[in-house]
């Protein structure tokens, strides 16, 4: 926390201070009210997630009250908001920062279920993801989801919808490889060791036949169940369960059921990529 109090950014310093004191936003708000300063929970949430910044100098009294309640050095938060005070705010995310975030290192993925729906022309229509995670430390409140392109894949036009246990966060970014990064804000801040279930879906607009779905795993995971639901008028020639690491690829052929659904189960997940690949022509070879 000392580093962020010195160099910022403000929202990270505030977040770290709240976590260090072990306060919920409701409790923090109550303590502020007791000092005669009212800051709504939604405002506190916006401030600590970087969605908004205190309106200075109007909010200087509120920020000073935060410093007192959070038992911080005088003006440690105010200085991060004062353009006249020299500090080195981390307003630009480095590649190392992004890689660390993409790994979601503060959450252990215990279980993941995904359903990919494929339309009558063989293009990916939607992806539903439901996961069970466990916090490795106190104060975890977000997850970064990476959604990759598919064929022609107008993935930049993909829309994300939250279903349970989370809401859309502040970040949506297209990466150099064409994939899209979504931030999901969990509906509560987790304690160390606490488990949480959340789900979201992504609607795609691509028009070319899908080559399947391979999920990236930055760290080992518990279990992964993937299902591809094909339109009954557009079943593929062959499907393969794949598990890929840096040295080799394990391939097992799997077949859709009468309902057009093909499934692959991985337990545990130790490879960086796992999923199902699809061949539409029986004459094609699979490598």
Secondary structure, 3 states (H helix, E strand, C coil): CHHHHHHCCHHHHHHHHHHHHCCCHHHHHHHHHHCCCCCCHHHHHHHHHCCCCCCCCCCHHHHHHHHHHCCCCCCCCHHHHCCCCCCCCCCCCCHHHHHHHHCCCCEEEEEEEEEEEECCCCCEEEEEEEEEEEECCCCEEEEEEEECCCCCCCHHHCEEEEEECEEEEEEEEECCCCCEEEEEEEEEEECCCCEEEEEEEEECCCCCCCCEEEEECCCCEEEEEEEEECCCCCCCCEEEEEEECCCCEEEEEECCCCCCEEEEEEEEECCCEEEEEEECCCCCCCC
